[in-house]
Amino acid sequence: MNNIYKGRCPEKYTNELIDMLDTVFFTGDPNNQKFMTLLPKLYKEKYSPAYNNVVVMEGEEIKGAVGCYPLYAVASGRKLKILGIGNVAVTEDCRGKGYMKDTMQMALDIMKEENFDYSLLGGQRQRYGFFGYEPIGLEYRFLIDKGNVRRIIGETRKSEFTARQITENDTDIIKKIKEIHEKLPFFVERKEEDYIDIMHSWNNIPYAAFKGDEFKGYFTLEKHGGKYLHEIRAVDIDDMLELIMCAMDTGNLEGVAINLPAFDTEYCDFMAKNCGGYSIGTPEMINIFNFRNFIDAFLALKAERMNLASGTLKILVHGMNGDEFLAVTVDGKEVTVKEAAGDADIELSHRDAIVFISGLYSKDRLDIPAFAQGWFPLDFFSYSLDNV
């Protein structure tokens, strides 16, 4: 029998790892996709894809893998350490051997040992609920098309802006985009030298928009003609409609979809007034390992955008990383989360606590004191270009 190895993928097996992942995910794919082009920000050699994958190997062959990709974010001035989970894969000949559970458990152990605050993951709810993940958060999903725009501006015309694709040589434009990104109340840190790879994530192509020689904003278009603008930002919000028109013209699209976080009040207000329709959904599945830091950061975001009732709520969480007994206090715009003493106002299991603090619906929220009912769900959001 082949020797079994379980741990981080040895660097010398980088090519074998990527070949295995491409085979599992893309065999028979009509677009002939590869992970290197789908997510260059993860699989180029400079990003250490082997180190960032835990694997099960039988002898020299990789049979199971889970990507563990670290991200660092800032929410209302608070630093957060995140682990994105991606490319969960087991080869067809080894399914049923428990290799998915083995690799996922290794990933969970890394998060606990290395003090990650939370983890992101995209996938089927029941499949990953076993490992503590729940779909949570709040995003507004806006739709706007040329018919909406025609009625807003009173005519049919092309945008006054022109667009061109951004390349790695556009260092000045990339710096401006990075500055726009980091003005958001919540953002994932992106290095300038990695920006182009990040903006090409999920088959996207980044464009800069200009009026003459003046930079007016940027957007991304899906390579295969989808209508979802994964990212779009204007230098000045007054130019947002013109920028949307530019994106539609550039992509030859009749309409676009834009997802925004609740804390992005300026853009949400603009889209709510001008879109053809919108809905509310959850941006991603997450698992929380430090409830104190998570609540502190995202409740502070919510307190920035709206007036919350003051008070202190004591929450006892039986988390998979240990119990946390927290006194959550809102005092005007100030939010603090400390260790609590005395009796808890509410006691929750790990997954129930995730849903309670940031799920769109939680029955447990119906029974807490009235002053705290407006605190939840928290303003959690995940920008799709940062997802893995």
FENBELVEN-V629168 format. One record per helix or strand of 2 or more residues. SS is the DSSP state (a for helix, b for strand). FROM is the first residue (numbers start at 1). TO is the last residue. Records with the same first field share a line. If there is no record, write none. Layout:
# FENBELVEN-V629168
SS->FROM-TO, FROM-TO
This chain:
# FENBELVEN-V629168
b->4-8, 53-58, 61-75, 78-90, 118-121, 134-136, 139-145, 162-165, 186-188, 204-211, 214-222, 232-234, 255-261, 277-281, 284-288, 311-319, 322-331, 334-339, 346-349
a->11-26, 35-38, 40-43, 45-47, 92-94, 99-113, 125-129, 146-153, 171-181, 192-199, 237-251, 265-274, 291-305, 350-358, 363-367, 370-373, 384-386
